[in-house]
Amino acid sequence: MLGHGEPIRVKQGERVLLPVLNGSATEIRSLALPGHLFQVIALDGNAVPNPAQVPVLWLGTAERVSAIVEMSHPGVWIMGDLDMGDLDNDDRRHGIVVEYAGRSGKPEWIPPAPYRWDYILFGKPGSPSSDADGTFEMTFAKDSAAEEGFNRWTINGVAYPMTGEVMPAAFHVQQGKRYRIDMRNASDDIHPIHLHRHLFELTSVVGRRTTWRHEGCANARRLPRGGNRLRRRQSGAYPITLPPATTHGLRLHDPV
């Protein structure tokens, strides 16, 4: 909350690296600094192929963004969430003060212009990608208030049981092979997708081709309304099976 902790103190002309983590388990957060741009250089600890400047950072649950900000607009600013809470109550504002050297006064918040986050910016548009050894199709859907008033999430029409029994595998893979996963988000929410200890290569977003490989551990990616096409490189030490939907495999987070 705003006012809890010291301001970020900067000088005009500095380039400041901001490693930002969304610590929320359920919510997507948006972050802006009035009069400044964020140059995104890494996502989830992995350098992006094409660093790009954006006016707003958009972070899914547990997502990390590393961005460089050039301090070129002196003042005392609020770097805050676009949902700033109650602006008449400092204890409910979501943000932190950025204070330039030699400047003082009440920190200012200026809402940014509408902006749509797009992962295509950070890839190499139109780049060719190698063939996959197999293709899986996944449709993510939501049954509203289907479980005692709570939403039920499904992959290909199947919900993972919360009673502890073991589900049969929906897909079988082989070590060392590459698989294309065509994902379609049929719900009205935005979903992070994660598969432990594996790499994702983003090849298409709503029909737009790109190439974007992650050379570290598996990364949470938000699946927008409409769909994504991902290639997964199976990199474990033994063959694995993927259950239809688990809290430990493909992770479906709560809505925005």
N, C-alpha and C positions, 0 to 999 in steps of 0.2 A: 504494500500500500504506500501511497505517496507520503513522504515525510518521515518514513521509518528507515533511517540510515543517512549517511553523508551523501551529498551530491557527487556526481561524476564531474571532476574539475578538469577543464581542458584549456588549451590555448589556440588562438586563431592560427590556421595553417597546419596544425597537427593532423596526422592520419591515425585514427584510433581503431584498433581491432576489438570488435565486440563478439565474444562467444556467447550466444544466447541459447538458453535451454527452456523449453516449455515443460515445467514440472507438474502440470495438471494431468490427472489420470483420465479426465473425461472431456476436456474442452479444447477447442482450437483457439489460439490467440493470435491477434494481429498487433504489430508494433510499428509506431511511426515516431520520427523526430522532426518537428516542424522546421522547414527550410533546409533539410539535409536529405541526402540519398544514401542508401546502403549498397555497397558493392559486395555482392554475395560471392565468396570464394570457396566455401565448403559447406556441405550438408551432411549431417550425422558424422562428422569427422573425415569425410572424403572430399578431396578437391574436386570441384566441378570442372568439366571440360571447357566451359565458356563462362568465365566470371562476368556478371552483368549487374548493372545498377538498377535498383528498384526503390520506390518511395515508401513501400510498406513491406515488412517482413510478416510472413504468414506461417505459423508453426503448428503442426499437428501435435497430438498428445505424445509427450516424451521426445519430440523432435528437436534436433540441434541445428543451429545455423551459425556459421562464422562469417561475419561481414566487416568490411572496413568502411569507416565514415570519415570523410575529410571535413574538418571543422572550419567551415567557411562562412558561417552566418552567426556572428557574435550576439550574445544575449543570454538570458536565463530561461531555459526551455524545459518543458516536460516531455521526456521520452516515454510515451505511454501506449497502453492498449487502446484500440479504436473504440472499444466499449469502455469508456472512461468512468463508468459508474456515476455517482452523484457529484457533479462538479461544484456543488455548494457545500460539500462536506469533505474536507481533506482526508479524513480517515477512510473514505470509500473510493478515492481515486486510485486507479491502477497505473502506476508509473513511477519514474524516478527523475530527479532533477539533474539536468546537464547545465553546468555553470561555467561560462567563459571567464578567464582571468580578467579582472578589472571591471566586471559587470556585477550588478546586484539588483535587488528588487524582487517582486513577486514573479514566480515562474509562469510562463505563458504556454498555453496549449492551443494549437490551431489544427482543426481536423483536416486531414489530407483529402484531396479529390478522390472520388471513387476509383478503386484499383482492383484488378483481378489478377491474382497470383497465377503464374504459369510456369511449370517446370521446363517447358520447351526452351525457355530463355537460356537455360544453363547447359543445354546439350548442343549437339552438332546437327542442325536440321538437315534432313535429306541424306545423311550418311548411310551407306549400305551396311548391312549386318549379315553375319554368316548364318547358314541354315541351322535349323534346330533338328534334333533327332525325334521329336514327338511334339504333339500339341494337346494341351488341356484347355477346356473351356470352363469358366467359372462365372456364375451369375449370383451376385450378392443382393439379397432382398430382406425386407423387414415386414414382419407381421405385427402391426400395431396393437399393443395391449393384449397380446395373445396368451401371455403367461401370467395369470392372476393380476392383470392390469399392467404388466411390464411388457416391453417390446421383445419379440423373439426374432433373432437374426438367423438367416439361412444361407447356405451355399448350395446352389443347384437344388433348391427346394428342401434341403435337409438341415435340421437344427441339431447341434451337438447336445446330447442330454446332460443335464446338470446333476444327474443322480449317481454318477461315478462309474457306470458300466463302460466297457471298452467298445468303441465303434469300429466296424470294419473299414478298411482303407478304401478311399474313393479313387485314388490314383496310385499306381506303382511305377517306380523309377529305378534306373540303374546307375551305379556309380560311374562318374566321368562323362556322362552324356548331358546334352543340353536340351532343355525343354522350353517350348513357347507356351506361355499361359495367356490366353485371351480372357481378360476380365471385364465384366460389364456390371456396372453399379445400377441396379434397377430400383433402388430406394431413392428417397428425397434427401438423404444425408450424405456426408462426405466421410469416407472410411480410410484410416491408416491400414496398410497391409504389411505384414512382417512374417518372415520365415527364418527361424533361428539358424545361424551358422551357414547361411547360403548367400550368394550374390545375386543381385538383380541387374539386368541390363534393360533399360527403358528403350523401346524401339518405336512406339507409336502412342500418341495421346489423341483420342477422338479423331482418328484418321490421319493425323499429322505425324510424319515420320521423323525420327531423331535417333541419335545414338548416344547413350549415356551409361557408362559402366561404373560400377562401384567396386573398387578393388580392396575394400575392407570387409568388415562383417556385414551381415544383412542389415538393411536399413528400413525404417518405417517410411512408407510412402503413402500419401493420401490419394485415394482413388476418387476422382471427381465424378459427379453425376454424368452418366453416359458411358464411360469405359476407358480402359487403358489396355495396351498390349505390352506384356513384360516377357522377357526371356530369363529363365532361371538356370544358373549353372550349378549342377549338383556337385558339391565339394566336400561332402562328409567322408569319413573313412569306411563307410559301409552303406549298402542299399537302405533306403528309408521308404516309408509309406506315409501318405498324407491323409489324415482323417478329414471328413467333410468340413468341420469347423471346430477349432479348439481355442481355448484361451492361451495355449502355449505354442500354437502353430501359426495359422493365419489369424491374426488378432483383429477382431471387429470391435471398435471402440464405440462409446456412446456418441450420440449426435452432438452437433455444434450447439 
